Amino acid sequence: MIRKLTLALLLTLPTMAVKSPDDVLNSLTRKLTDIQAKPKSIENNQLIESIQFEMKDIVDNGYRGAYKTGNSPLVKTPKQALNRIGREITEGADNKIVNLQKYDTEEQLFKELEGSASPNNLDGLSDVDAIADAKAIKNLYYNKQAIDLEGYYITAKGGVSKTSDTGVTSYTISTGTLIAIQNEDLGTGSAFGFSVGKYLTDSFRLELEATKRTGYEYDALWTTNTIITDEAKIQTEALFVNGFYDFQPFTMSNTAITPYLGGGVGISRNKMGTIVEHNNGLPSGTTVDGNTINQFAYKLSAGTLVSLTKQLSLDVNYQYVNLGAFKSGTELSYNGAFLGNLQRGINGGDIKTQELMVGLQYKF
């Protein structure tokens, strides 16, 4: 009885290295169909129950680990056979000591699975097939322990970034005079990013996001002389750690829709380009060099995931983002010639945006 059940186990596995649990599931399905076509018997019913139980375990757990079934040397069912060898390998992996020396040949692995019989004693199964099937079991557990991406996802996104007023900015010239500049926004730019995340529960997920924002224009009038403006380009690169709570999904036109709320904190690298002074709309020849600073940043967001396939979703969200301050350098030039240094460059403004982002999320 034990030998026949062990033979059923080996026949359920492919004769080549197992690439994924789906391969094993397909093999078990074919074997189950074959047995169900045979005349009913107690032995066949036991085999059917064992295979069905094993198939359910693959679907539910994806062979992410082995169950402990005791230390009995007897192999009574296909499930026990898989778990017995799997337990030794996976427990070794958990301790970062994978002891495969005991199974340095496929023949040894096969004998451990079968118990005391040798491949030659199994009727209808050649030595080559037996060794290949034993090797498949080792590959199944060893490869599954190497990487498990379940729960992880990646998202590529892009959108429109509309800035709010920066607040009053100013700079101080070499004589100590403060030049105040009117409160203006930075116009509308674009944002493109990529994130990698993981679902910690069915409702909560964390992600690491990198986003670049370009197209902002600093263009503000002096408060003391409204025919003079200072203009410069601004761009940012930000890295955020975000957390999101997904609400219960609902269905519309057979499509699952999942609303969510979230926020994040991170660091933004804000770059202000060379400031060019204009008088009555024409360049005056006066410039101030640009500068790049790192700032604390935070964001609040609300969005919706629209399921396109089992693994792919459309991600649409609104977010408010505060990227911190921007500053210019202090080097003052006229027609390219150095004139001196400002006591303090342009400062006092913050980059605050409201954004509409659209992306594609892929779940592993």
C-alpha positions as CSV (number, residue, x, y, z in Angstrom):
1,M,0.0,0.0,0.0
2,I,2.8,2.4,1.0
3,R,4.7,1.6,-2.2
4,K,1.7,2.2,-4.4
5,L,0.9,5.5,-2.8
6,T,4.5,6.6,-3.1
7,L,4.4,5.7,-6.8
8,A,1.3,7.9,-7.1
9,L,3.2,10.8,-5.6
10,L,6.1,10.4,-8.0
11,L,3.8,10.1,-11.0
12,T,2.1,13.3,-10.1
13,L,5.3,15.3,-10.5
14,P,6.8,16.2,-13.9
15,T,9.9,14.4,-15.1
16,M,11.7,17.8,-15.6
17,A,12.6,20.4,-12.9
18,V,9.5,22.1,-11.5
19,K,9.3,25.7,-12.5
20,S,6.3,26.8,-10.4
21,P,3.4,25.4,-8.3
22,D,1.2,25.7,-11.4
23,D,3.3,23.0,-13.1
24,V,2.6,20.6,-10.2
25,L,-1.1,21.5,-10.1
26,N,-1.4,20.7,-13.8
27,S,0.3,17.4,-13.3
28,L,-1.9,16.5,-10.4
29,T,-5.0,17.4,-12.4
30,R,-4.0,15.0,-15.2
31,K,-3.3,12.2,-12.7
32,L,-6.6,12.8,-10.9
33,T,-8.5,12.5,-14.2
34,D,-6.7,9.2,-15.0
35,I,-7.6,7.7,-11.6
36,Q,-11.2,8.9,-11.7
37,A,-11.7,7.1,-15.1
38,K,-10.7,3.8,-13.5
39,P,-13.1,1.4,-11.7
40,K,-14.0,2.6,-8.2
41,S,-12.1,0.9,-5.3
42,I,-11.1,1.8,-1.8
43,E,-7.5,2.2,-2.9
44,N,-8.5,4.5,-5.8
45,N,-10.7,6.6,-3.6
46,Q,-7.8,7.1,-1.1
47,L,-5.6,8.2,-4.0
48,I,-8.3,10.6,-5.2
49,E,-8.7,12.1,-1.7
50,S,-5.0,12.5,-1.3
51,I,-4.5,14.2,-4.6
52,Q,-7.5,16.5,-4.1
53,F,-6.2,17.5,-0.7
54,E,-2.7,18.2,-2.2
55,M,-4.3,20.3,-5.0
56,K,-6.2,22.4,-2.5
57,D,-3.0,23.0,-0.5
58,I,-1.2,24.3,-3.6
59,V,-4.1,26.7,-4.4
60,D,-4.3,27.9,-0.8
61,N,-0.7,28.1,0.1
62,G,1.3,28.0,-3.2
63,Y,3.8,25.7,-1.5
64,R,5.2,28.5,0.6
65,G,6.4,26.1,3.3
66,A,6.1,22.6,4.7
67,Y,3.8,21.4,7.3
68,K,5.2,19.4,10.2
69,T,3.9,15.8,10.1
70,G,6.0,14.2,12.8
71,N,9.2,12.2,12.4
72,S,7.7,8.9,11.3
73,P,9.8,7.2,8.6
74,L,6.7,5.9,7.0
75,V,5.2,7.7,3.9
76,K,1.5,7.1,3.9
77,T,0.1,9.7,1.5
78,P,1.4,12.0,-1.2
79,K,1.0,15.0,1.1
80,Q,3.1,13.4,3.8
81,A,5.8,12.5,1.3
82,L,6.1,16.0,0.0
83,N,6.0,17.5,3.4
84,R,8.5,15.2,4.9
85,I,11.3,16.1,2.5
86,G,10.1,19.7,2.2
87,R,10.3,20.2,6.0
88,E,14.0,19.3,6.1
89,I,14.8,21.7,3.3
90,T,12.6,24.6,4.3
91,E,13.6,24.4,8.0
92,G,17.2,24.6,6.8
93,A,16.4,27.6,4.7
94,D,14.7,29.4,7.6
95,N,17.9,29.0,9.6
96,K,20.0,30.1,6.6
97,I,21.6,26.7,6.6
98,V,20.3,24.7,3.7
99,N,21.5,21.2,4.4
100,L,21.4,19.6,1.0
101,Q,24.5,17.5,1.5
102,K,22.2,14.6,2.6
103,Y,20.6,14.8,-0.8
104,D,23.7,15.4,-2.9
105,T,22.4,12.9,-5.4
106,E,18.9,12.4,-6.7
107,E,19.1,8.7,-5.8
108,Q,19.5,9.6,-2.2
109,L,16.6,12.0,-2.2
110,F,14.4,9.4,-3.9
111,K,15.3,6.7,-1.3
112,E,14.5,9.1,1.5
113,L,11.1,9.8,0.0
114,E,10.3,6.1,-0.7
115,G,11.5,4.9,2.6
116,S,13.4,1.6,2.2
117,A,12.7,0.6,-1.4
118,S,15.0,1.3,-4.3
119,P,13.9,2.7,-7.7
120,N,14.2,-0.8,-9.2
121,N,11.5,-2.2,-7.0
122,L,8.8,0.1,-8.2
123,D,6.9,-1.6,-11.0
124,G,6.4,0.5,-14.2
125,L,8.7,3.3,-13.2
126,S,12.2,3.5,-14.7
127,D,15.3,4.5,-12.8
128,V,15.5,7.6,-15.0
129,D,12.0,8.7,-14.3
130,A,12.3,8.0,-10.6
131,I,15.5,10.1,-10.3
132,A,14.0,13.0,-12.3
133,D,10.9,13.0,-10.1
134,A,13.0,13.1,-7.0
135,K,15.0,16.0,-8.4
136,A,11.8,17.8,-9.2
137,I,10.7,17.7,-5.6
138,K,14.0,19.2,-4.5
139,N,13.8,21.9,-7.1
140,L,10.2,22.7,-6.1
141,Y,11.0,23.4,-2.5
142,Y,14.5,24.9,-3.0
143,N,13.3,27.4,-5.7
144,K,10.2,28.3,-3.8
145,Q,12.2,29.3,-0.8
146,A,14.5,31.4,-2.9
147,I,11.9,34.0,-3.8
148,D,8.2,34.6,-3.0
149,L,6.7,37.8,-4.5
150,E,3.2,37.2,-3.3
151,G,1.7,40.5,-2.0
152,Y,4.2,42.7,-3.8
153,Y,3.2,45.1,-6.6
154,I,4.8,47.7,-8.9
155,T,3.2,50.9,-10.2
156,A,4.2,53.3,-13.0
157,K,2.4,56.6,-12.9
158,G,2.3,60.1,-14.4
159,G,0.2,63.2,-14.2
160,V,-0.4,66.9,-14.0
161,S,1.1,68.9,-11.2
162,K,-0.5,72.3,-10.5
163,T,1.4,74.5,-8.0
164,S,0.0,76.8,-5.3
165,D,1.4,80.2,-4.4
166,T,4.9,79.9,-3.0
167,G,4.6,82.7,-0.5
168,V,6.6,86.0,-0.6
169,T,10.2,85.4,-1.6
170,S,13.2,87.8,-1.3
171,Y,16.9,88.2,-1.6
172,T,19.5,90.5,0.1
173,I,22.0,92.4,-2.0
174,S,25.6,93.2,-0.9
175,T,24.7,96.5,0.7
176,G,22.2,94.8,3.0
177,T,19.1,96.0,1.1
178,L,16.2,93.4,1.1
179,I,14.5,93.0,-2.3
180,A,11.0,91.5,-1.7
181,I,9.3,89.6,-4.6
182,Q,5.6,89.1,-4.9
183,N,3.8,85.9,-4.0
184,E,3.3,83.9,-7.2
185,D,2.7,80.2,-8.1
186,L,5.1,78.2,-10.2
187,G,2.6,77.3,-12.9
188,T,1.7,73.8,-14.0
189,G,4.2,71.1,-14.5
190,S,4.3,67.3,-14.9
191,A,5.1,64.4,-12.6
192,F,6.3,60.9,-13.5
193,G,7.2,58.2,-11.0
194,F,7.6,54.6,-10.1
195,S,6.8,52.7,-6.9
196,V,7.3,49.3,-5.4
197,G,5.0,48.1,-2.6
198,K,3.7,45.3,-0.6
199,Y,0.2,44.4,0.9
200,L,0.8,43.8,4.6
201,T,-2.9,42.9,5.0
202,D,-5.8,42.8,2.7
203,S,-6.4,46.5,3.4
204,F,-3.1,48.0,4.2
205,R,0.0,48.4,2.0
206,L,3.3,50.2,2.2
207,E,5.3,51.4,-0.8
208,L,8.5,53.2,-1.8
209,E,8.0,55.8,-4.5
210,A,10.4,57.8,-6.6
211,T,9.0,60.7,-8.6
212,K,10.4,63.5,-10.8
213,R,8.6,66.8,-11.3
214,T,9.5,69.2,-14.1
215,G,8.1,72.2,-15.9
216,Y,7.8,74.6,-13.0
217,E,8.5,78.3,-13.7
218,Y,9.5,80.9,-11.1
219,D,8.3,84.2,-12.6
220,A,7.6,86.9,-10.0
221,L,7.5,90.8,-9.9
222,W,9.5,92.9,-7.4
223,T,7.2,94.5,-4.9
224,T,9.2,97.8,-5.0
225,N,9.5,98.0,-8.8
226,T,6.7,96.2,-10.7
227,I,8.4,96.4,-14.1
228,I,11.2,94.1,-13.0
229,T,10.7,90.3,-12.8
230,D,12.9,87.4,-11.9
231,E,12.5,84.2,-13.8
232,A,13.9,80.7,-13.4
233,K,13.1,77.0,-14.0
234,I,12.5,74.7,-11.1
235,Q,12.4,70.9,-10.9
236,T,12.3,68.3,-8.1
237,E,13.2,64.7,-7.5
238,A,11.5,63.1,-4.5
239,L,11.6,59.8,-2.6
240,F,8.6,58.9,-0.5
241,V,7.6,56.1,1.9
242,N,3.8,55.9,1.5
243,G,1.1,54.0,3.4
244,F,-2.4,53.3,2.0
245,Y,-5.6,51.9,3.4
246,D,-7.8,50.2,0.8
247,F,-11.5,50.2,1.5
248,Q,-13.9,47.4,0.7
249,P,-14.1,47.1,-3.1
250,F,-17.4,47.4,-4.9
251,T,-18.5,46.2,-8.4
252,M,-19.6,48.4,-11.3
253,S,-20.4,46.9,-14.7
254,N,-18.6,43.7,-13.6
255,T,-15.5,45.7,-12.7
256,A,-14.0,45.7,-9.2
257,I,-13.3,49.3,-7.9
258,T,-11.3,49.8,-4.7
259,P,-11.2,53.3,-3.1
260,Y,-8.2,54.2,-0.9
261,L,-6.7,56.9,1.3
262,G,-3.1,57.4,2.1
263,G,-0.1,59.6,2.7
264,G,3.6,59.6,2.8
265,V,6.8,61.3,4.0
266,G,10.1,61.6,2.3
267,I,12.9,63.8,1.0
268,S,12.8,66.1,-2.0
269,R,15.8,67.4,-3.9
270,N,14.7,70.8,-5.2
271,K,16.7,72.5,-8.0
272,M,16.3,76.1,-9.0
273,G,18.0,77.1,-12.2
274,T,19.8,80.3,-13.1
275,I,17.6,83.4,-12.3
276,V,17.3,85.9,-15.2
277,E,16.2,89.4,-14.4
278,H,13.8,91.1,-16.9
279,N,13.0,94.7,-17.2
280,N,9.7,95.5,-19.0
281,G,9.7,91.9,-20.3
282,L,13.3,92.0,-21.8
283,P,16.4,90.4,-20.2
284,S,18.4,93.1,-18.4
285,G,21.6,91.1,-18.5
286,T,21.6,90.5,-14.7
287,T,21.6,86.9,-13.5
288,V,22.0,85.0,-10.2
289,D,23.3,81.4,-10.2
290,G,21.0,78.5,-9.3
291,N,21.1,76.1,-6.4
292,T,19.9,72.7,-5.3
293,I,18.8,71.8,-1.7
294,N,17.3,68.8,0.0
295,Q,14.0,69.2,1.9
296,F,11.6,67.2,4.0
297,A,8.5,66.5,2.0
298,Y,5.0,65.0,2.7
299,K,1.9,64.1,0.8
300,L,-1.8,63.3,1.3
301,S,-3.7,61.3,-1.3
302,A,-7.1,59.7,-2.2
303,G,-7.6,57.4,-5.1
304,T,-9.2,54.4,-6.7
305,L,-8.0,51.2,-8.1
306,V,-10.0,49.9,-11.1
307,S,-9.4,46.2,-11.8
308,L,-8.5,45.5,-15.4
309,T,-7.3,41.8,-14.9
310,K,-6.6,39.6,-11.9
311,Q,-3.1,41.2,-11.6
312,L,-3.4,44.6,-13.4
313,S,-5.3,47.6,-12.1
314,L,-5.7,51.2,-13.2
315,D,-4.6,53.6,-10.4
316,V,-6.2,57.1,-10.5
317,N,-5.5,59.5,-7.6
318,Y,-5.5,63.0,-6.4
319,Q,-2.7,64.1,-4.1
320,Y,-1.6,67.2,-2.2
321,V,2.2,67.4,-2.0
322,N,4.5,69.8,-0.1
323,L,8.0,69.5,-1.4
324,G,9.6,72.1,0.9
325,A,11.6,75.2,0.0
326,F,13.7,76.3,-3.0
327,K,16.6,78.7,-3.0
328,S,18.9,80.3,-5.5
329,G,22.7,80.7,-5.3
330,T,24.4,84.0,-4.4
331,E,26.7,84.7,-7.3
332,L,25.6,87.8,-9.2
333,S,26.6,88.4,-12.8
334,Y,26.0,90.9,-15.6
335,N,26.2,89.8,-19.2
336,G,28.2,86.8,-18.0
337,A,30.8,88.8,-16.0
338,F,30.9,88.2,-12.2
339,L,29.8,91.2,-10.2
340,G,29.9,89.9,-6.7
341,N,27.9,87.9,-4.2
342,L,24.5,88.6,-2.7
343,Q,24.3,88.5,1.1
344,R,21.5,86.0,0.7
345,G,20.0,84.4,-2.4
346,I,16.3,84.1,-3.3
347,N,14.6,82.2,-0.4
348,G,11.3,82.0,1.5
349,G,9.3,80.1,-1.1
350,D,7.8,76.6,-0.9
351,I,6.8,74.1,-3.6
352,K,3.2,73.0,-2.9
353,T,1.3,71.1,-5.6
354,Q,-2.1,69.5,-6.3
355,E,-1.8,66.6,-8.6
356,L,-3.9,64.3,-10.7
357,M,-2.0,61.0,-11.2
358,V,-2.9,58.0,-13.4
359,G,-0.9,54.8,-13.3
360,L,-0.9,51.0,-13.8
361,Q,-0.4,48.7,-10.8
362,Y,0.8,45.2,-11.4
363,K,0.4,42.6,-8.6
364,F,2.7,39.6,-8.4
